Amino acid sequence: MNDKIKDISTVVVFMVIIIGLFIVNILKPPTKISISERRPLAQFPEVTWDSITRKKAKPTDKDTFMESFDKYTLDQFVGRDKLRELKANISFNLLMQKDNNKIYMVDGQVAKYWNNLNEGALKSAATKFNKIYNTHLQNMNVYYSIIPDKNYYIAKQNGYPSVDYNKFVGTIKANTNKNMKYIDLFGVLNVDDYYATDLHWRQEKIIKVAEKYAKEMGFTISGEYTENVKEPFYGTYYGQSALPIPGEKLIFLTNDVLNNANVRQIDAKTFEFVDGELYKEEYFKNVDPYDLFLEGTQKPLFIIENDNATTDKELIVYRDSFGSSLVPLLVEGYKKITVVDVRYMNTTLIDSNNLIDYKDGQDVLFLYSTEVLNNSSTLLVM
């Protein structure tokens, strides 16, 4: 009898849990964005005859209703983040796996390994640089750099898959116009120059990078700044790791030159210049706090003017998100810096609207990370 009561009690408790979770999931309003994963979450799919009866012939076809519903239930499940954390802890601490979905940790640094060097993409990136050079830059002082991802400093050394970085750099150099000078950053940086939970470098750690450019490109900076702190900072890998990692400090640097710089950015709809900011402090509350630097992603073109410059030197920087935190450190050395991101505005639009003032003798820097170069289809050079 006691065993029968025990069995019934077990079934009842199990059903209460299942039905309770079902009810809670129904009543819970759908979350639009996952802060930890930095992505929009699937919403309840539209119920139409087409979506219900549609058959998917190939993977690129639009999802059926049930496929969309499956994604919705996975994204909106109550306690999803806690379950992700539990899975990660089991993977790392119980099963002693070296990574969880390619995310790994070495001495407090969280990274995501990769080993798929795309030689075609690297050649394409160099070809795109050459096209810009041949169209606009032949009478200028042109430089380029590759920003290493932090796997370069910790992956292979700790038994994780890694690309051949010598081949990576060699492919870019072999296919880039020889009149463009390569400035090496691999030997300047180390893993501690990057955020522990993010792929980006820390601005307070890359003054030495700015000094390297000053030496190679012939300009002067004082390197003296005031540190401004925002915290806690949680980077891209924080959410992807699903581990309870402590927050970090995000430090941005200011001085009198930066405080008095005139900053304008292009409105991508009207192609008119409007006021911009080197540091948009309220953007620290964005899904990606790194948006604080140069107003975040998808801002295609900035002009920064330094009225206190002791030189008439001008600089054009073609960059990705890493450049957002480096460019302010170069302002002191130039009267004018034009910052362009051709991932978000193609060169045809830039040229047809005369958005960049090309002049003989200007300095030009192509500054791109390994990740962008290895996926160079994102560079909209037409």
Buried (B, 14 or more C-beta within 10 A) or exposed (E): EEEEEEEEEEEEEEEEEEEEEEEEEEEEEEEEEBBBBBEEBBBEBEEEEEBEEBEEEEEEEEBBBEBBBBBBEEBBBEEBBEEBBEEBBEBBEEEEEEBBEEBBBBEEBBBBBBEEBBEEBBBBBBBBBBBBBEEBBEEBBBBBBBBBBBBBBBBBEBEBEBBEBEEBBEBBBEBBBEEBBBBEBBEBBEBEBBBBBBBBBBBBBBBEBBBBBBEBBEBEBEBEBEEBEBEEBBBBBBBBBBBEBEBBEBBBBBBEBBEEBEBBBBEEEEBEBEEBBBBBEEBBEBBBBBBBBBBBBEBBBBBBBBEEBEEEBBBBBBBBBBBBBBBBBBBBBBBBBBBBBBBBBBBEBBBEEEBBEBEEEBBBBBBBBBBBBBBBEBBBBE
